[in-house]
């Protein structure tokens, strides 16, 4: 009996173990309970735990009891077994339900976290604003220098943007992280601790280092290779500013931030601290305002940002350069002045040569030997251009022989002889000595044969001392990568680093390490991968290796898959993965009996729950077939339309034939009430018509009674409601007073509302007049004389203005409008004309007197010229005499001159060429003047 019990229990345990390994159907949420599938509302587990050895079904207990010889003992045993199995079954059921509940919570927490990410992106602007509040309030809102820090904060909020490059996984908000102070990249705390430990182990060598475990070996950042000390290995999770350990998760703060003011010192340090809230990335430049002067200290101090407090006034520097002759011509600058750019002629140190050289380097050496006579008087200085005295002769005093064993006191003119002893100098090999006699020059190469050991120390050979000995044995030691042998011939033990490629598959599982062969973990993959949607039009770039866990981006393109139902085209929806959503278009199939089109939504792929399925015996038994299947449903019964009038006689609607009869169309009754303004608002009901001749729109006794106020439209311009309740006919005229402005917009008038609403245009203008003079100004500059009126002022100004005649003698006062219209003009009278005539006569007399004066002046000049001409003696040279013949016009012109009666000279008169030309020119000018 015990054997059979154990056998049954072991079989049940193995069965449950197999059920656990089987995959669950569906999405793992709606599973059957532990009661063998009878309890539909229970939540099943993914897989039950190991079965207890004492658990068995009552049937098994009963079968075992049937084999027992004693009936009472068998009955007691069966009852005990049944109670024990029931208790164990309940325990398993509770464990399975707890596991299922935990799975559901994890699933929903992850999904809610994903939904929360989308929600969080909407609140991202507020969180970033709160982070930068302290900075903007104390820096007058200058946000231009925050762009770099803002970029890090935005990446901290984006889902999937923060990725640990060591494990190639997303950094969650509730995980412990560490941030590099060089590149500000974020890593998981366990990942960076393992990285630091592995890096220190690889740098150190336990086999060769005597102080292994004691030295402070550095370890690099996985991204920027910034080296940290061993003591800098992170052991605790701190916020970005390092104030709070294990900062709590707050959805209104930057992830992994404590929410306090950063207060980290700026880099480079300036004495101020960061004003932002605890944030990722570098701190922005110092925004404090300080008063500083320029580099050269000439300009007045001005307030500037501490991060840009150094500035240049652009004035010439003026400081004296190192040459001591010139001043710095550069604009105001930081640091020392540049070397003098000028060129001058300078002598060398010995003074033999002079050359054009830069003023910044006045000391220089030429290439000539000094040549000065030394104090001995026999030799000259062999030093090249030098400073100071040449010194004593190097051959003076006591000198040694070449082997340095004997000392001689000889004059500087004689050479030191050899001593005749053996040289005995150590040769180049460092072991043997020179066996020659004392000699000048270098010793010979060591040619003694010695027993030499190779570099690796494995072989010996007798050979000349000056030759090296390298054996052919290859080194079998492992290089620093611990993968490849050295394989160098005669290696002394300092094996070179491995020069082969690593070639190991990186953490992304897509690429291989391109670095030189090394120990420990490879650096993260630097490549990026595009994760695309189903159609490939939308993509997002992620680090290589994240493409398997990154959700595809949401695509805005339309799905291009063909429909799976009988329709020619499917409903428009966006690109997606998996199967398309169910079709919701009208079926439109032709029904067989009546020939009408089916108006129901498409039912070609309806989900139907299966009936008569096999019921599992327990939670360990997984369902072999799905609970819901997709199948095509038949079209619903045809709804034959029968025209039927509703109770209120509003419409005749087609109804199915099995529902023929009076019905309510659910509309508002709509019959006109006694007030003739409103309609009955009751739902469609039966109405008893009192007078058939009036029509169907008349309300009956079953309709409502109007209890509202009058809602008729008022006359145009009347803002007052009707004071009567809802009534038929026209409303009484409005007698309330209305406040309006006059035409000139100065005086407020009170008029009855009915007068202003029933008046025409002229009456309205009259009612809006304040009976005062118009305050507007006319274009002529005078005030309008009309009474308060609408529109533009009439241009009929009767103001008196002064008008004068053209000669400004006569003056009259006329109306302004006539003057502006050029209707009236003042002409000069006879007196004005007489005055003008007298003025013109005076001008003519002055002109005539001036002409007579000009003629008298010319006559006087002509007479003076003739007198000078008569007093000259005539020369007898015939070659200078020229006969001038006058033309007919000239004779006639001379005869017309009143002042010269004998102007024309006698024919044939001889003139000197020079004098005759001058006379002819003077006469011509006089004639032209007279003609003018």
ZIQUIHU-V964251 format. One record per residue. N is the residue number from 1. RES is the residue in one small letter. PSI is psi in whole degrees, 0 to 359 (* if undefined). Layout:
<<N & RES & PSI> <N & RES & PSI>>
This chain:
<<1 & x & 319> <2 & x & 323> <3 & x & 316> <4 & x & 322> <5 & x & 312> <6 & x & 325> <7 & x & 316> <8 & x & 315> <9 & x & 318> <10 & x & 321> <11 & x & 317> <12 & x & 321> <13 & x & 319> <14 & x & 324> <15 & x & 318> <16 & x & 325> <17 & x & 320> <18 & x & 323> <19 & x & 327> <20 & x & 322> <21 & x & 339> <22 & x & 145> <23 & x & 147> <24 & x & 152> <25 & x & 154> <26 & x & 212> <27 & x & 9> <28 & x & 11> <29 & x & 308> <30 & x & 85> <31 & x & 163> <32 & x & 154> <33 & x & 186> <34 & x & 358> <35 & x & 26> <36 & x & 22> <37 & x & 2> <38 & x & 326> <39 & x & 106> <40 & x & 330> <41 & x & 351> <42 & x & 156> <43 & x & 122> <44 & x & 167> <45 & x & 162> <46 & x & 319> <47 & x & 132> <48 & x & 163> <49 & x & 183> <50 & x & 142> <51 & x & 139> <52 & x & 148> <53 & x & 337> <54 & x & 357> <55 & x & 135> <56 & x & 160> <57 & x & 159> <58 & x & 330> <59 & x & 318> <60 & x & 321> <61 & x & 321> <62 & x & 321> <63 & x & 324> <64 & x & 327> <65 & x & 334> <66 & x & 336> <67 & x & 351> <68 & x & 142> <69 & x & 328> <70 & x & 129> <71 & x & 317> <72 & x & 317> <73 & x & 322> <74 & x & 321> <75 & x & 315> <76 & x & 318> <77 & x & 319> <78 & x & 320> <79 & x & 316> <80 & x & 318> <81 & x & 320> <82 & x & 317> <83 & x & 318> <84 & x & 316> <85 & x & 324> <86 & x & 318> <87 & x & 314> <88 & x & 321> <89 & x & 321> <90 & x & 321> <91 & x & 316> <92 & x & 321> <93 & x & 315> <94 & x & 320> <95 & x & 319> <96 & x & 318> <97 & x & 322> <98 & x & 319> <99 & x & 320> <100 & x & 319> <101 & x & 319> <102 & x & 319> <103 & x & 317> <104 & x & 319> <105 & x & 318> <106 & x & 318> <107 & x & 313> <108 & x & 329> <109 & x & 320> <110 & x & 318> <111 & x & 320> <112 & x & 329> <113 & x & 322> <114 & x & 318> <115 & x & 325> <116 & x & 329> <117 & x & 316> <118 & x & 321> <119 & x & 322> <120 & x & 328> <121 & x & 328> <122 & x & 328> <123 & x & 6> <124 & x & 321> <125 & x & 319> <126 & x & 320> <127 & x & 317> <128 & x & 322> <129 & x & 319> <130 & x & 325> <131 & x & 323> <132 & x & 13> <133 & x & 310> <134 & x & 321> <135 & x & 312> <136 & x & 327> <137 & x & 334> <138 & x & 2> <139 & x & 25> <140 & x & 29> <141 & x & 21> <142 & x & 107> <143 & x & 7> <144 & x & 331> <145 & x & 6> <146 & x & 2> <147 & x & 320> <148 & x & 316> <149 & x & 323> <150 & x & 323> <151 & x & 318> <152 & x & 322> <153 & x & 319> <154 & x & 321> <155 & x & 330> <156 & x & 332> <157 & x & 332> <158 & x & 136> <159 & x & 125> <160 & x & 356> <161 & x & 327> <162 & x & 110> <163 & x & 132> <164 & x & 117> <165 & x & 353> <166 & x & 311> <167 & x & 358> <168 & x & 52> <169 & x & 157> <170 & x & 148> <171 & x & 113> <172 & x & 166> <173 & x & 336> <174 & x & 16> <175 & x & 148> <176 & x & 132> <177 & x & 169> <178 & x & 137> <179 & x & 133> <180 & x & 138> <181 & x & 353> <182 & x & 306> <183 & x & 354> <184 & x & 24> <185 & x & 146> <186 & x & 136> <187 & x & 158> <188 & x & 145> <189 & x & 312> <190 & x & 324> <191 & x & 314> <192 & x & 329> <193 & x & 317> <194 & x & 322> <195 & x & 314> <196 & x & 319> <197 & x & 317> <198 & x & 320> <199 & x & 319> <200 & x & 322> <201 & x & 324> <202 & x & 325> <203 & x & 320> <204 & x & 163> <205 & x & 108> <206 & x & 339> <207 & x & 331> <208 & x & 333> <209 & x & 123> <210 & x & 330> <211 & x & 36> <212 & x & 133> <213 & x & 351> <214 & x & 326> <215 & x & 152> <216 & x & 83> <217 & x & 138> <218 & x & 163> <219 & x & 142> <220 & x & 159> <221 & x & 138> <222 & x & 339> <223 & x & 305> <224 & x & 356> <225 & x & 20> <226 & x & 127> <227 & x & 138> <228 & x & 154> <229 & x & 166> <230 & x & 328> <231 & x & 346> <232 & x & 5> <233 & x & 124> <234 & x & 137> <235 & x & 343> <236 & x & 153> <237 & x & 113> <238 & x & 163> <239 & x & 182> <240 & x & 321> <241 & x & 352> <242 & x & 16> <243 & x & 320> <244 & x & 130> <245 & x & 137> <246 & x & 65> <247 & x & 136> <248 & x & 155> <249 & x & 119> <250 & x & 118> <251 & x & 346> <252 & x & 11> <253 & x & 165> <254 & x & 137> <255 & x & 136> <256 & x & 24> <257 & x & 150> <258 & x & 348> <259 & x & 358> <260 & x & 171> <261 & x & 137> <262 & x & 303> <263 & x & 25> <264 & x & 148> <265 & x & 143> <266 & x & 158> <267 & x & 120> <268 & x & 152> <269 & x & 137> <270 & x & 2> <271 & x & 350> <272 & x & 169> <273 & x & 158> <274 & x & 139> <275 & x & 354> <276 & x & 163> <277 & x & 160> <278 & x & 120> <279 & x & 157> <280 & x & 167> <281 & x & 182> <282 & x & 156> <283 & x & 144> <284 & x & 168> <285 & x & 153> <286 & x & 125> <287 & x & 1> <288 & x & 152> <289 & x & 125> <290 & x & 155> <291 & x & 116> <292 & x & 157> <293 & x & 176> <294 & x & 184> <295 & x & 318> <296 & x & 358> <297 & x & 21> <298 & x & 324> <299 & x & 164> <300 & x & 147> <301 & x & 139> <302 & x & 154> <303 & x & 133> <304 & x & 165> <305 & x & 143> <306 & x & 327> <307 & x & 342> <308 & x & 44> <309 & x & 340> <310 & x & 128> <311 & x & 164> <312 & x & 136> <313 & x & 357> <314 & x & 11> <315 & x & 158> <316 & x & 142> <317 & x & 304> <318 & x & 359> <319 & x & 152> <320 & x & 135> <321 & x & 175> <322 & x & 337> <323 & x & 339> <324 & x & 2> <325 & x & 322> <326 & x & 165> <327 & x & 156> <328 & x & 126> <329 & x & 359> <330 & x & 159> <331 & x & 165> <332 & x & 121> <333 & x & 168> <334 & x & 155> <335 & x & 195> <336 & x & 156> <337 & x & 152> <338 & x & 163> <339 & x & 154> <340 & x & 123> <341 & x & 356> <342 & x & 163> <343 & x & 136> <344 & x & 162> <345 & x & 121> <346 & x & 147> <347 & x & 156> <348 & x & 183> <349 & x & 320> <350 & x & 348> <351 & x & 9> <352 & x & 328> <353 & x & 153> <354 & x & 142> <355 & x & 159> <356 & x & 116> <357 & x & 164> <358 & x & 140> <359 & x & 343> <360 & x & 339> <361 & x & 80> <362 & x & 334> <363 & x & 126> <364 & x & 159> <365 & x & 132> <366 & x & 178> <367 & x & 17> <368 & x & 148> <369 & x & 145> <370 & x & 303> <371 & x & 6> <372 & x & 149> <373 & x & 131> <374 & x & 168> <375 & x & 338> <376 & x & 335> <377 & x & 357> <378 & x & 331> <379 & x & 161> <380 & x & 160> <381 & x & 127> <382 & x & 5> <383 & x & 147> <384 & x & 144> <385 & x & 105> <386 & x & 172> <387 & x & 144> <388 & x & 192> <389 & x & 156> <390 & x & 334> <391 & x & 184> <392 & x & 164> <393 & x & 131> <394 & x & 347> <395 & x & 5> <396 & x & 159> <397 & x & 193> <398 & x & 135> <399 & x & 149> <400 & x & 158> <401 & x & 173> <402 & x & 328> <403 & x & 2> <404 & x & 25> <405 & x & 328> <406 & x & 148> <407 & x & 136> <408 & x & 143> <409 & x & 100> <410 & x & 153> <411 & x & 163> <412 & x & 348> <413 & x & 346> <414 & x & 146> <415 & x & 153> <416 & x & 127> <417 & x & 165> <418 & x & 150> <419 & x & 346> <420 & x & 352> <421 & x & 169> <422 & x & 150> <423 & x & 306> <424 & x & 24> <425 & x & 148> <426 & x & 129> <427 & x & 181> <428 & x & 334> <429 & x & 340> <430 & x & 3> <431 & x & 308> <432 & x & 165> <433 & x & 160> <434 & x & 131> <435 & x & 359> <436 & x & 167> <437 & x & 167> <438 & x & 125> <439 & x & 160> <440 & x & 155> <441 & x & 180> <442 & x & 156> <443 & x & 162> <444 & x & 171> <445 & x & 144> <446 & x & 124> <447 & x & 14> <448 & x & 144> <449 & x & 131> <450 & x & 163> <451 & x & 109> <452 & x & 145> <453 & x & 141> <454 & x & 174> <455 & x & 325> <456 & x & 350> <457 & x & 15> <458 & x & 339> <459 & x & 155> <460 & x & 154> <461 & x & 145> <462 & x & 125> <463 & x & 167> <464 & x & 148> <465 & x & 329> <466 & x & 350> <467 & x & 136> <468 & x & 157> <469 & x & 116> <470 & x & 124> <471 & x & 177> <472 & x & 5> <473 & x & 131> <474 & x & 141> <475 & x & 135> <476 & x & 8> <477 & x & 154> <478 & x & 141> <479 & x & 183> <480 & x & 342> <481 & x & 348> <482 & x & 25> <483 & x & 324> <484 & x & 149> <485 & x & 160> <486 & x & 309> <487 & x & 24> <488 & x & 140> <489 & x & 135> <490 & x & 59> <491 & x & 131> <492 & x & 356> <493 & x & 336> <494 & x & 76> <495 & x & 137> <496 & x & 161> <497 & x & 155> <498 & x & 132> <499 & x & 9> <500 & x & 160> <501 & x & 148> <502 & x & 300> <503 & x & 6> <504 & x & 150> <505 & x & 129> <506 & x & 177> <507 & x & 341> <508 & x & 345> <509 & x & 16> <510 & x & 329> <511 & x & 167> <512 & x & 155> <513 & x & 124> <514 & x & 358> <515 & x & 172> <516 & x & 150> <517 & x & 132> <518 & x & 171> <519 & x & 161> <520 & x & 194> <521 & x & 148> <522 & x & 158> <523 & x & 156> <524 & x & 156> <525 & x & 128> <526 & x & 356> <527 & x & 161> <528 & x & 154> <529 & x & 145> <530 & x & 123> <531 & x & 120> <532 & x & 161> <533 & x & 187> <534 & x & 318> <535 & x & 346> <536 & x & 3> <537 & x & 338> <538 & x & 137> <539 & x & 161> <540 & x & 138> <541 & x & 127> <542 & x & 161> <543 & x & 147> <544 & x & 131> <545 & x & 340> <546 & x & 356> <547 & x & 341> <548 & x & 333> <549 & x & 353> <550 & x & 132> <551 & x & 138> <552 & x & 150> <553 & x & 156> <554 & x & 123> <555 & x & 141> <556 & x & 359> <557 & x & 159> <558 & x & 146> <559 & x & 134> <560 & x & 16> <561 & x & 150> <562 & x & 153> <563 & x & 149> <564 & x & 355> <565 & x & 193> <566 & x & 355> <567 & x & 151> <568 & x & 332> <569 & x & 149> <570 & x & 167> <571 & x & 147> <572 & x & 127> <573 & x & 164> <574 & x & 165> <575 & x & 141> <576 & x & 167> <577 & x & 158> <578 & x & 192> <579 & x & 154> <580 & x & 155> <581 & x & 160> <582 & x & 148> <583 & x & 133> <584 & x & 13> <585 & x & 157> <586 & x & 143> <587 & x & 307> <588 & x & 25> <589 & x & 147> <590 & x & 123> <591 & x & 148> <592 & x & 322> <593 & x & 313> <594 & x & 343> <595 & x & 5> <596 & x & 164> <597 & x & 140> <598 & x & 120> <599 & x & 355> <600 & x & 156> <601 & x & 159> <602 & x & 130> <603 & x & 34> <604 & x & 335> <605 & x & 61> <606 & x & 143> <607 & x & 121> <608 & x & 132> <609 & x & 134> <610 & x & 143> <611 & x & 151> <612 & x & 27> <613 & x & 160> <614 & x & 127> <615 & x & 125> <616 & x & 150> <617 & x & 342> <618 & x & 176> <619 & x & 341> <620 & x & 342> <621 & x & 117> <622 & x & 144> <623 & x & 138> <624 & x & 343> <625 & x & 150> <626 & x & 153> <627 & x & 331> <628 & x & 140> <629 & x & 155> <630 & x & 128> <631 & x & 162> <632 & x & 126> <633 & x & 151> <634 & x & 158> <635 & x & 148> <636 & x & 166> <637 & x & 147> <638 & x & 132> <639 & x & 93> <640 & x & 125> <641 & x & 125> <642 & x & 120> <643 & x & 122> <644 & x & 135> <645 & x & 143> <646 & x & 175> <647 & x & 320> <648 & x & 4> <649 & x & 44> <650 & x & 321> <651 & x & 167> <652 & x & 107> <653 & x & 146> <654 & x & 120> <655 & x & 155> <656 & x & 150> <657 & x & 335> <658 & x & 358> <659 & x & 29> <660 & x & 138> <661 & x & 170> <662 & x & 139> <663 & x & 161> <664 & x & 128> <665 & x & 0> <666 & x & 12> <667 & x & 173> <668 & x & 144> <669 & x & 306> <670 & x & 6> <671 & x & 146> <672 & x & 128> <673 & x & 177> <674 & x & 335> <675 & x & 349> <676 & x & 10> <677 & x & 329> <678 & x & 167> <679 & x & 163> <680 & x & 128> <681 & x & 6> <682 & x & 155> <683 & x & 153> <684 & x & 121> <685 & x & 174> <686 & x & 135> <687 & x & 131> <688 & x & 116> <689 & x & 120> <690 & x & 310> <691 & x & 115> <692 & x & 331> <693 & x & 337> <694 & x & 319> <695 & x & 179> <696 & x & 346> <697 & x & 356> <698 & x & 133> <699 & x & 147> <700 & x & 184> <701 & x & 339> <702 & x & 346> <703 & x & 169> <704 & x & 163> <705 & x & 134> <706 & x & 127> <707 & x & 16> <708 & x & 168> <709 & x & 173> <710 & x & 131> <711 & x & 23> <712 & x & 154> <713 & x & 138> <714 & x & 163> <715 & x & 156> <716 & x & 121> <717 & x & 351> <718 & x & 116> <719 & x & 4> <720 & x & 139> <721 & x & 164> <722 & x & 139> <723 & x & 349> <724 & x & 156> <725 & x & 173> <726 & x & 126> <727 & x & 160> <728 & x & 165> <729 & x & 189> <730 & x & 154> <731 & x & 150> <732 & x & 154> <733 & x & 149> <734 & x & 129> <735 & x & 9> <736 & x & 152> <737 & x & 141> <738 & x & 132> <739 & x & 122> <740 & x & 165> <741 & x & 146> <742 & x & 179> <743 & x & 328> <744 & x & 3> <745 & x & 29> <746 & x & 316> <747 & x & 140> <748 & x & 132> <749 & x & 146> <750 & x & 120> <751 & x & 147> <752 & x & 140> <753 & x & 321> <754 & x & 328> <755 & x & 316> <756 & x & 331> <757 & x & 334> <758 & x & 356> <759 & x & 150> <760 & x & 192> <761 & x & 317> <762 & x & 319> <763 & x & 321> <764 & x & 320> <765 & x & 321> <766 & x & 321> <767 & x & 331> <768 & x & 4> <769 & x & 134> <770 & x & 3> <771 & x & 19> <772 & x & 166> <773 & x & 142> <774 & x & 131> <775 & x & 3> <776 & x & 160> <777 & x & 134> <778 & x & 162> <779 & x & 335> <780 & x & 350> <781 & x & 350> <782 & x & 158> <783 & x & 144> <784 & x & 133> <785 & x & 355> <786 & x & 163> <787 & x & 162> <788 & x & 120> <789 & x & 161> <790 & x & 165> <791 & x & 199> <792 & x & 153> <793 & x & 140> <794 & x & 140> <795 & x & 72> <796 & x & 55> <797 & x & 123> <798 & x & 16> <799 & x & 141> <800 & x & 130> <801 & x & 155> <802 & x & 139> <803 & x & 139> <804 & x & 159> <805 & x & 172> <806 & x & 328> <807 & x & 4> <808 & x & 21> <809 & x & 318> <810 & x & 135> <811 & x & 132> <812 & x & 157> <813 & x & 124> <814 & x & 171> <815 & x & 145> <816 & x & 318> <817 & x & 325> <818 & x & 323> <819 & x & 318> <820 & x & 334> <821 & x & 3> <822 & x & 33> <823 & x & 331> <824 & x & 135> <825 & x & 149> <826 & x & 121> <827 & x & 159> <828 & x & 145> <829 & x & 188> <830 & x & 323> <831 & x & 317> <832 & x & 317> <833 & x & 318> <834 & x & 321> <835 & x & 322> <836 & x & 318> <837 & x & 312> <838 & x & 321> <839 & x & 322> <840 & x & 323> <841 & x & 318> <842 & x & 320> <843 & x & 319> <844 & x & 318> <845 & x & 320> <846 & x & 321> <847 & x & 320> <848 & x & 317> <849 & x & 321> <850 & x & 323> <851 & x & 318> <852 & x & 322> <853 & x & 321> <854 & x & 321> <855 & x & 319> <856 & x & 319> <857 & x & 318> <858 & x & 321> <859 & x & 318> <860 & x & 318> <861 & x & 321> <862 & x & 320> <863 & x & 318> <864 & x & 323> <865 & x & 318> <866 & x & 322> <867 & x & 317> <868 & x & 327> <869 & x & 324> <870 & x & 329> <871 & x & 351> <872 & x & 148> <873 & x & 139> <874 & x & 137> <875 & x & 151> <876 & x & 11> <877 & x & 126> <878 & x & 332> <879 & x & 345> <880 & x & 353> <881 & x & 136> <882 & x & 132> <883 & x & 122> <884 & x & 116> <885 & x & 127> <886 & x & 142> <887 & x & 171> <888 & x & 320> <889 & x & 320> <890 & x & 320> <891 & x & 318> <892 & x & 324> <893 & x & 321> <894 & x & 328> <895 & x & 337> <896 & x & 340> <897 & x & 121> <898 & x & 332> <899 & x & 344> <900 & x & 84> <901 & x & 326> <902 & x & 44> <903 & x & 315> <904 & x & 129> <905 & x & 158> <906 & x & 148> <907 & x & 144> <908 & x & 3> <909 & x & 138> <910 & x & 129> <911 & x & 149> <912 & x & 147> <913 & x & 315> <914 & x & 311> <915 & x & 321> <916 & x & 323> <917 & x & 320> <918 & x & 318> <919 & x & 317> <920 & x & 320> <921 & x & 319> <922 & x & 319> <923 & x & 320> <924 & x & 317> <925 & x & 322> <926 & x & 321> <927 & x & 319> <928 & x & 322> <929 & x & 318> <930 & x & 321> <931 & x & 319> <932 & x & *>>
